[in-house]
């Protein structure tokens, strides 16, 4: 596997949080002096081929994102009738964010026991969660919080209306008979259309 493929794989797994130059050097063992050139080559690869991805530098972190021109296509995935319901993984993730916020992807995955990058992305697009900032620790991971749309969807006035829950660190949602939907007392798992109306990519 060549160097660019290794970088691409790491950035793909990192998702929206991206990776810093130091992260990439540490993970690959590549010479730091060569890293800027390798990243430039990776970015050029996406420009030269018909790829749906592009490499973006955001606050000193490199992130793989879809090209803006493909925004309408990506948007249709999330407003399609076959995707108008919250899945069990999405509900599980919402439980964790609601009770742990602000929380990071790593903390969510430690509780759920599975990768949650794709689930978080969909919840962000539904505007049920949002990025509240970055954790002041190594890697500066993104912190996720619930939104006003989350409260509206589940019929809550504020977060104080959330029912009491046992220590979430002790929960194993994947194996539990607990239905996350019941925790929020929602009447349906349908995502309201207003939650799937997303702004056009700029």
Buried (B, 14 or more C-beta within 10 A) or exposed (E): EEBBEBBBEBBEEBBBBBBBBEBBBEBBEBEEEEBEEBBEEBBEBBEEEEEEBBBEEEEEBBBBBBBEEEBEEBBEEBBEEEBBEBEBBBBBBBBBBBBBBBBBBEBBBEBBEEBBBEBBEBBBBBBBBBBBEBBEEEBBBBBBBBBEBBBEBBEBEEEEEBEEEEEBEEBEBEEEEBEBBEBBEBEEBEBEEEBBEBEEBE
